[in-house]
Amino acid sequence: MLVTVLGVVADALPAGSPGIHPAVEAAAGRLEAEPGREWSVAELGREVGMHPAGLARRFSEELGEPPMARLRALRLEAAATALRETARPIGEIGAAVGYPDANLFARRFRARYGATPTAWRAEARAR
């Protein structure tokens, strides 16, 4: 009988990723929705109702990386997609994903993909 009751309760709970704290899931969702936004862990914590230190710790434990590392990866993935799929200027793409400094964008992109945005775009389009 207890198993039946627990099953009914579990079915009534909102759907989400199993084992992930709701605030962590919400924070990850916000980063994915707005990678170009000027985020800080403090602001992210306020938005999801969790202390920044607790959010950063739990985010790292549950998702395997800190929130700002996740944000950096999301930004660079969005940039890579835009470089491959559009003809927009590289500086414009960098600014759109949160890197208004073109040099910083190029350094971060190269560190992640092993090529400058220009070289990566040319190679991606040649494929």
N, C-alpha and C positions, 0 to 999 in steps of 0.2 A: 504494500500500500504506500509506503514511504517513497519508493521508487516512482510510482505513478504520480504522486504529488509533486516530487521534484521535477519530473518530466513536464508537468503542466506549468510549473513556475518557470522552468527554463524556456519553454515555448513562448511565454509571455514577455520575456526580457527582450530588449531591443537587439537587433542583429548587429554584430560587430566582429572584429577579429578575435578569435578565442585567445585568452590569456594576455591580451594587450589592455593596459589601463585606458579607460575612456579618454582621459586628458592627453595621454601620449598619442592615441589614435587621432584625436582632434587636432593636436599640434602638428602631426605629420600631414594631415589633410590640409591644414592652412598653408603649410610650406609648399605643398604640391600645387595648391590652387593659385598661389601668388609668389612664385620664386623670385620675381623682380623687385618685390617690396623690400624696404629697408627693415629687416627683422633683427631683433635682439632676443636673447633668451628671456630677459625680463618682460618684454612686450608679449612674447609668446605665452609666457606663464600667466600674465594678466588676462589674456584672451581666453585661456582654457581653465582659469580658476585654480592654478597650482603655483606654489612657490617656485621661482626660477631654478634654485639649486636642486630641489626635489624633482622637478620636471627634467632637468638635464641628466640627473643620475638615472632616473627611471627610463628615460628615452634611450640612453646608452645601453642600459641593461636589456631592454626589451627589443630594441631595433638594431643593436650592434654598433651604433655610432652616435656621436653627440648631435644635437639638433643643427648646429651650424655646419657640421660636416655634411649632413644630409642636404641642407640647403645648398651648399657649394656644388654637390653632385647634381642636384636637380637643375641648378642654373646652367651648369656646363652641358648637361644632356639636352636641355631646351635650346641652348646655343648651337650644339652640334646638329640638331634637327633643322633649325632655321638655316644654318649654313648649307646643309644638303638640299633643302627643299625650296629655298627662296633665293632671290638675287639681291636681297637687301644688303646695304653696306655693312661691313663687319663691325665697325664702330657702333652703328645703330643697333645691331643685334646684341652686342656686349652691353650697351646701356639698357636695352629692353629686359635683359635677364638679370640686371642688378650690378653691372660693372661699368659705371660711367667713365672710369679711367681705362683707356684702351690698352695701355701697357700692362696694367694688372690683369685685365681680361686675357691678353695674349699669353702672359706668363702662366696663369692658372690653367688656361686651355692646353697649353703645351705640356704642362706637368701631368695633366690627366690623359691626353690623347697622343702625346709624343710628337706632335707637329703643331706648327702655328695654325691659327684659324684659316689663313689663306691657303696654305699647303693642304690642310685637311679638306677644305672645300673642293679644291681641284682634284684631289684623289678620290673623294667620295662621289663626285660627279662623273669621274672617268669609269667608275665601276658599272 
